[in-house]
Amino acid sequence: MLAVGLKGGTFLQLVRQRLVGWVAPRAVTVPFRLTVAVVLLGLQILVAIHSGDRFNARFNAAPGSPPHFKHPATDWAPTNWDRLIVSRWDTGNYIELGLRGYQYCPPRGPTLPIHAPGCNLAFYPTYGLFGRYVARLTGLPIDFAMWAISLVSSFVFLFLWTGKDLTSRLGLAETYLALLFFNAYTTGYCLVMVQTEPLTLVLALGAFVAFARRHRLLGAVLAGAASGVRVTGIAIGFAFAAGLFWELLRTRPRTIGPWLRAALLAIVGVSGQLILMAYHAHRFGDPLTYIHAHGLLFHHEHAGLGALLPPDPNLIEASIDYPLHEGLWLAAALLWFVLGHREALHRFPVAEQAFWYVSYLATVGIATVGMMPMALAGMSRYLLLALPMFFAMAAVMRPRPLLALIWLAMSAWHFWNIDICTYTGGMGDHVLMVCHTPHWVRH
């Protein structure tokens, strides 16, 4: 029996070696990487459509009737903004901004017009305006145009993930394992949704790739664009600046030229945010219009370090107890990073390590400080931009396949039964009945 067991183990090891030997050289080729990106996006779309079946929701609930305003100056939201199964929750705000921008906002006054109909100041306008221009260029309805932006962004993002800039530093197996963890993460479905995550993610990873290949101006432009798409996007600008200045601190140039170039590139790296702040200051008299409007509208105007020190036990409890369990996902993000950051990042050059450390810390810090007064609402989506978290997961779990399988099972379960269920269900008590009550009251 022992001999049979040894032979069986040897056979399985031989099969594994041959399989790895066949896959490894192909996994770095462009056709293989393109195929992986297409397959992952296809699976995410199929899962989203299947999730809509729980609510008898078709992929397109109103063919031939795209989002539009009947009275654009007074309507709070466009009609049919959520006709697509991929258009839920914040999508309505981005479509609204894409359709009418700020043209119906009242003139500049002493206070922000956060409750004025036709004036949405609580969301970044960049994604919606980009969708408007794509719609004009292609003739697509604005929701399909914005979905196209998300799909193209996610496709390029997934393709860049498997490139040499990560595989040569993380390791081939770790790179693909991290990609698997990202897609199975509880909010991984955002890759195919009409949301800002896909555009921010491709700009963030593109900025790193440009930095790693020493295309400094391109990297700064990409980081700057990311900073103008969503509030945590500025973390990429900070990360890019950290990489630049860490590199200078190591080389210590004796002339002022390299320092000035780095400073200018650092400014370009947050230019999207600076441009938005400048416009808001001109149009509404407040460069922090987004922060103040979002805080007033969603009742977290006192967000800041004071919301964390000391932490409010009621908010911590709510972040765990609320249906999406955002507090638990933040705890997991911190735990995985602490356990795996050294192993995951030690093969990156030091300047690139600075990029990733600052991107992680800034993303998690901005999201935590901003959302703690709301019991960390949306945290699991914000964490998608904390890419080193997934690198750390892969570093910890690659030598522990059983742990990897357990984590994948837990994450995928929450993905399907909680997060994407809540997303595709949209707003209303029916979501509680379908997605959450069955787990509280066993049938």
Secondary structure, DSSP 8 states (H G I E B T S, - for coil): -HHHHHHHHHHHHHHHHHHHHHHHHHHTSHHHHHHHHHHHHHHHHHHHHHHHGGGT--SBSSTT---B-SSTTT-SS-BTTT-BTT--TTHHHHHHHHHHTTTTS----SS--TTSTT---SS-SHHHHHHHHHHHHH---HHHHHHHHHHHHHHHHHHHHTSHHHHHHH-HHHHHHHHHHHHHSTTGGGGGSSSSHHHHHHHHHHHHHHHHTT-HHHHHHHHHHHHTTSGGGHHHHHHHHHHHHHHHHHH--SSSHHHHHHHHHHHHHTHHHHHHHHHHHHHHS-TTHHHHHHHHHTT-TT-SGGGTTTT-HHHHHHHHHSTT-HHHHHHHHHHHHHHHHHHHHTTS-HHHHHHHHHHHHHHHHHHHHHHGGGTTTTHHHHGGG-THHHHHHHHHHTT-HHHHHHHHHHHHHHIIIIIHHHHHH-SSHHHIIIIIHHHHS--
